[in-house]
Amino acid sequence: MRIKTACIVLATWFAWSAPARAQGGPEAAPATGEAAIGQAGTVRKTASPRDPGRGGAFELSVSALWLASSSLGSSTANLLSNSTSGSPYRLFTANATLDSTAGFEGRAGYHVTRMFAVEGGVTYSRPGVSFTVTNDAEGAAGFSSIGETLSQFFVDASLVVYPMRRGAMGGKLRPFVECGAGYLRELHGQTSATSTYSSVETGQVYHVGGGARYYFQIRPSGFVKAVGLRFDGRYYFRNGGFTFDGSNAKTFGAGAGLVVGF
């Protein structure tokens, strides 16, 4: 009796599970041959996407950059005074400005994950220095003039965060925010176009900002995986470098260029 009951239960279970096996359900037998190859190919494609921004991807970009003007502080020319108070005798006061300028930058990045990447970059520009003279001791009218031109280098590293993990527009548009720090080097004191620089100023440069990458071409295979445009906006803080009074200069920068993904 017990054997008969067990046979009935087993037959009922087999009849109930047969359609699930036929449709490839949980009880289906492993696929073989071309079916197995097709299934394996689908799994590999899902697990290892080749679109830009994937973990392990590299990127190179070259951009034109514009840097806004910034204050370099002020300085007062003093002489020793004959007064009994000992206060200095002021000749004049000079205020300096680092003029706005165009520059170039190259950056290389590595995507640790889809949301986080690290970048390194080199920026070069040649801003001019303008100054204004006021408070002349003899009452002469103040005036402004253009002084020397600096050669300015930023070498920095950045952390880049992509708030939208998959991006927008089918992954073609990828907004990002970034922050970083680096080395500042400025060469100045050049007396003519053919002479060498006589002074070197160094310091640190920090930046925060953001932007977006837009890939107008995405390739599923090949060495180059994507080609697109890159747009950046950053706020720079300079600690050190050339100033009139030792203050920290601040400036805004914006850039646009070409980005290639690998």
GUNU-79798 format. One record per residue (C-alpha): residue in three letters; x, y, z; residue number from 1. Coordinates in Angstrom, 2 decimals. Layout:
<nodes>
   rest        xx        yy        zz    nr
    Ala         X         Y         Z   NUM
...
</nodes>
This chain:
<nodes>
   rest        xx        yy        zz    nr
    Met      0.00      0.00      0.00     1
    Arg      2.80      2.36      0.89     2
    Ile      4.67      1.52     -2.32     3
    Lys      1.53      2.18     -4.37     4
    Thr      1.03      5.54     -2.67     5
    Ala      4.67      6.50     -3.30     6
    Cys      4.35      5.54     -6.98     7
    Ile      1.23      7.69     -7.34     8
    Val      2.98     10.70     -5.72     9
    Leu      6.06     10.24     -7.92    10
    Ala      3.95      9.94    -11.09    11
    Thr      1.97     13.05    -10.16    12
    Trp      5.15     15.07     -9.55    13
    Phe      6.69     13.91    -12.84    14
    Ala      3.58     14.84    -14.83    15
    Trp      3.46     18.29    -13.17    16
    Ser      7.14     19.11    -13.73    17
    Ala      7.38     17.89    -17.33    18
    Pro      6.09     21.15    -18.91    19
    Ala      8.59     23.18    -16.87    20
    Arg     11.45     21.01    -18.12    21
    Ala     10.24     21.29    -21.67    22
    Gln     10.20     25.10    -21.43    23
    Gly     13.73     25.27    -20.00    24
    Gly     12.61     25.84    -16.40    25
    Pro     14.62     25.16    -13.24    26
    Glu     14.48     21.41    -13.80    27
    Ala     15.58     21.51    -17.44    28
    Ala     18.64     19.51    -18.44    29
    Pro     21.83     21.44    -19.23    30
    Ala     22.01     22.72    -22.81    31
    Thr     24.62     21.25    -25.10    32
    Gly     26.11     22.02    -28.48    33
    Glu     25.11     25.25    -30.22    34
    Ala     22.48     26.02    -27.59    35
    Ala     25.10     25.98    -24.86    36
    Ile     27.45     28.16    -26.94    37
    Gly     24.64     30.65    -27.58    38
    Gln     23.71     30.80    -23.91    39
    Ala     27.35     31.20    -22.87    40
    Gly     27.82     33.98    -25.42    41
    Thr     24.81     35.84    -24.04    42
    Val     26.11     35.56    -20.48    43
    Arg     29.55     36.80    -21.44    44
    Lys     28.08     39.81    -23.25    45
    Thr     26.01     40.78    -20.23    46
    Ala     28.83     40.30    -17.71    47
    Ser     31.55     42.11    -19.72    48
    Pro     30.05     45.12    -21.53    49
    Arg     32.38     47.01    -23.86    50
    Asp     30.71     50.42    -23.59    51
    Pro     32.73     53.44    -22.33    52
    Gly     32.92     53.96    -18.61    53
    Arg     33.06     50.28    -17.71    54
    Gly     35.37     49.20    -14.90    55
    Gly     38.92     48.76    -16.16    56
    Ala     38.55     51.17    -19.08    57
    Phe     41.21     53.76    -19.97    58
    Glu     40.64     57.21    -21.47    59
    Leu     42.84     59.89    -23.00    60
    Ser     41.71     63.46    -23.61    61
    Val     43.19     66.65    -25.07    62
    Ser     41.42     69.96    -24.40    63
    Ala     41.72     73.67    -25.00    64
    Leu     41.40     75.56    -21.72    65
    Trp     40.44     79.12    -20.77    66
    Leu     41.52     80.53    -17.40    67
    Ala     39.85     83.65    -15.99    68
    Ser     41.85     86.53    -14.52    69
    Ser     42.77     86.49    -10.82    70
    Ser     44.21     88.91     -8.28    71
    Leu     47.88     88.64     -7.35    72
    Gly     47.56     91.00     -4.37    73
    Ser     49.21     94.36     -3.79    74
    Ser     52.55     95.73     -2.64    75
    Thr     53.70     99.12     -1.35    76
    Ala     57.05    100.70     -2.21    77
    Asn     58.42    102.31      0.98    78
    Leu     61.54    104.28      1.94    79
    Leu     63.01    104.90      5.34    80
    Ser     61.60    108.08      6.78    81
    Asn     63.39    110.91      8.62    82
    Ser     60.40    111.34     10.92    83
    Thr     60.84    110.64     14.61    84
    Ser     57.92    108.24     14.53    85
    Gly     59.91    105.85     12.38    86
    Ser     57.01    105.18     10.03    87
    Pro     58.10    104.42      6.44    88
    Tyr     57.75    106.89      3.61    89
    Arg     55.37    105.49      0.98    90
    Leu     56.35    106.08     -2.64    91
    Phe     53.42    104.26     -4.33    92
    Thr     51.20    101.18     -4.18    93
    Ala     51.01     98.54     -6.92    94
    Asn     48.15     96.07     -7.45    95
    Ala     48.74     93.08     -9.75    96
    Thr     46.39     90.88    -11.77    97
    Leu     47.05     87.60    -13.57    98
    Asp     45.30     88.12    -16.90    99
    Ser     42.86     85.68    -18.44   100
    Thr     44.50     83.35    -20.91   101
    Ala     44.07     80.31    -23.12   102
    Gly     45.91     77.07    -22.43   103
    Phe     46.07     73.38    -23.22   104
    Glu     45.78     70.25    -21.14   105
    Gly     46.17     66.53    -21.59   106
    Arg     44.61     63.99    -19.22   107
    Ala     44.71     60.22    -18.78   108
    Gly     42.08     58.38    -16.76   109
    Tyr     41.35     54.90    -15.45   110
    His     37.83     53.75    -14.50   111
    Val     38.04     51.80    -11.26   112
    Thr     34.28     51.14    -11.41   113
    Arg     31.40     52.64    -13.38   114
    Met     30.99     55.34    -10.75   115
    Phe     34.61     56.13     -9.82   116
    Ala     37.69     56.97    -11.87   117
    Val     41.14     58.45    -11.25   118
    Glu     42.84     60.91    -13.59   119
    Gly     46.20     62.59    -14.04   120
    Gly     46.74     65.70    -16.11   121
    Val     49.19     68.37    -17.29   122
    Thr     48.03     71.93    -18.00   123
    Tyr     50.09     74.66    -19.70   124
    Ser     49.26     78.34    -20.13   125
    Arg     51.00     81.72    -20.58   126
    Pro     49.10     84.38    -18.63   127
    Gly     50.27     87.98    -18.60   128
    Val     50.72     90.08    -15.48   129
    Ser     49.05     93.52    -15.39   130
    Phe     49.60     96.05    -12.64   131
    Thr     48.08     99.34    -11.51   132
    Val     50.08    102.01     -9.66   133
    Thr     48.23    104.30     -7.22   134
    Asn     48.90    106.48     -4.16   135
    Asp     51.93    108.19     -5.66   136
    Ala     53.84    110.26     -3.09   137
    Glu     54.10    113.24     -5.45   138
    Gly     50.42    113.13     -6.35   139
    Ala     50.86    111.77     -9.86   140
    Ala     47.86    110.18    -11.50   141
    Gly     47.63    106.43    -11.23   142
    Phe     48.14    104.28    -14.30   143
    Ser     47.89    100.66    -15.46   144
    Ser     50.37     98.72    -17.55   145
    Ile     51.12     95.24    -18.81   146
    Gly     54.18     93.63    -17.27   147
    Glu     55.73     90.24    -17.92   148
    Thr     54.26     86.95    -19.17   149
    Leu     54.46     83.79    -17.08   150
    Ser     54.82     80.20    -18.21   151
    Gln     52.48     78.29    -15.90   152
    Phe     52.24     74.52    -15.41   153
    Phe     49.76     72.43    -13.40   154
    Val     50.50     68.73    -12.84   155
    Asp     47.63     67.19    -10.90   156
    Ala     45.69     64.06     -9.97   157
    Ser     41.89     63.91     -9.64   158
    Leu     39.12     61.72     -8.30   159
    Val     36.18     61.65    -10.73   160
    Val     32.69     60.56     -9.66   161
    Tyr     29.86     59.71    -12.08   162
    Pro     26.51     60.22    -10.26   163
    Met     24.61     58.45    -13.07   164
    Arg     26.05     54.96    -13.12   165
    Arg     24.82     54.17    -16.64   166
    Gly     24.80     57.72    -17.94   167
    Ala     22.07     59.18    -20.12   168
    Met     21.07     58.96    -23.79   169
    Gly     21.83     55.25    -23.88   170
    Gly     25.19     55.70    -22.15   171
    Lys     26.46     58.34    -24.60   172
    Leu     26.22     61.24    -22.12   173
    Arg     28.08     60.86    -18.80   174
    Pro     28.02     63.82    -16.37   175
    Phe     30.69     63.88    -13.65   176
    Val     32.07     65.83    -10.70   177
    Glu     35.73     65.95     -9.75   178
    Cys     38.24     67.21     -7.21   179
    Gly     42.01     67.09     -7.20   180
    Ala     45.37     68.49     -6.17   181
    Gly     48.73     68.91     -7.80   182
    Tyr     52.01     70.73     -8.35   183
    Leu     52.25     74.35     -9.53   184
    Arg     55.29     75.70    -11.37   185
    Glu     55.60     79.23    -12.78   186
    Leu     58.53     80.65    -14.74   187
    His     58.95     84.42    -14.99   188
    Gly     61.52     87.20    -15.23   189
    Gln     62.00     86.89    -18.99   190
    Thr     63.39     90.21    -20.33   191
    Ser     62.90     89.44    -24.04   192
    Ala     61.32     86.88    -26.32   193
    Thr     64.67     85.08    -26.77   194
    Ser     66.00     85.22    -23.21   195
    Thr     65.54     82.56    -20.57   196
    Tyr     63.47     82.90    -17.42   197
    Ser     65.34     84.19    -14.39   198
    Ser     62.91     83.14    -11.63   199
    Val     60.94     80.02    -10.73   200
    Glu     57.95     79.98     -8.36   201
    Thr     56.43     76.72     -7.13   202
    Gly     53.47     75.74     -4.98   203
    Gln     50.34     73.62     -4.92   204
    Val     47.14     73.86     -6.93   205
    Tyr     43.74     72.45     -5.89   206
    His     40.56     72.25     -7.91   207
    Val     36.89     71.27     -7.72   208
    Gly     34.48     71.14    -10.62   209
    Gly     32.51     68.99    -12.98   210
    Gly     31.49     68.48    -16.56   211
    Ala     30.30     65.86    -19.00   212
    Arg     31.51     63.48    -21.66   213
    Tyr     29.47     62.90    -24.80   214
    Tyr     30.46     59.89    -26.92   215
    Phe     29.32     60.35    -30.51   216
    Gln     30.87     57.05    -31.59   217
    Ile     30.83     53.80    -29.58   218
    Arg     32.39     50.63    -30.97   219
    Pro     31.61     47.19    -29.49   220
    Ser     34.95     45.79    -30.69   221
    Gly     38.42     46.93    -31.65   222
    Phe     41.18     48.72    -29.75   223
    Val     39.39     52.09    -29.61   224
    Lys     36.02     51.63    -27.91   225
    Ala     34.65     55.20    -27.99   226
    Val     35.32     58.68    -29.35   227
    Gly     33.62     61.77    -28.01   228
    Leu     33.78     65.29    -26.60   229
    Arg     34.70     66.37    -23.09   230
    Phe     33.54     69.55    -21.31   231
    Asp     35.01     70.76    -18.01   232
    Gly     34.45     73.60    -15.56   233
    Arg     36.80     73.95    -12.56   234
    Tyr     37.57     76.38     -9.77   235
    Tyr     41.29     76.54     -8.98   236
    Phe     42.96     77.47     -5.68   237
    Arg     46.69     78.21     -5.90   238
    Asn     48.86     77.99     -2.80   239
    Gly     52.22     79.60     -3.54   240
    Gly     53.39     80.67     -6.95   241
    Phe     53.95     84.24     -8.12   242
    Thr     52.06     86.94     -6.18   243
    Phe     52.78     90.49     -4.98   244
    Asp     51.96     89.88     -1.32   245
    Gly     52.04     86.12     -0.75   246
    Ser     48.25     85.72     -1.01   247
    Asn     46.63     82.63     -2.53   248
    Ala     45.28     83.27     -6.01   249
    Lys     41.95     81.81     -7.13   250
    Thr     40.59     81.47    -10.64   251
    Phe     37.95     79.72    -12.77   252
    Gly     38.75     77.55    -15.76   253
    Ala     36.65     76.03    -18.53   254
    Gly     37.70     73.62    -21.25   255
    Ala     36.50     71.48    -24.13   256
    Gly     38.25     68.83    -26.17   257
    Leu     38.39     65.34    -27.60   258
    Val     38.22     62.15    -25.51   259
    Val     39.09     58.63    -26.66   260
    Gly     38.16     55.50    -24.69   261
    Phe     40.00     52.17    -24.78   262
</nodes>
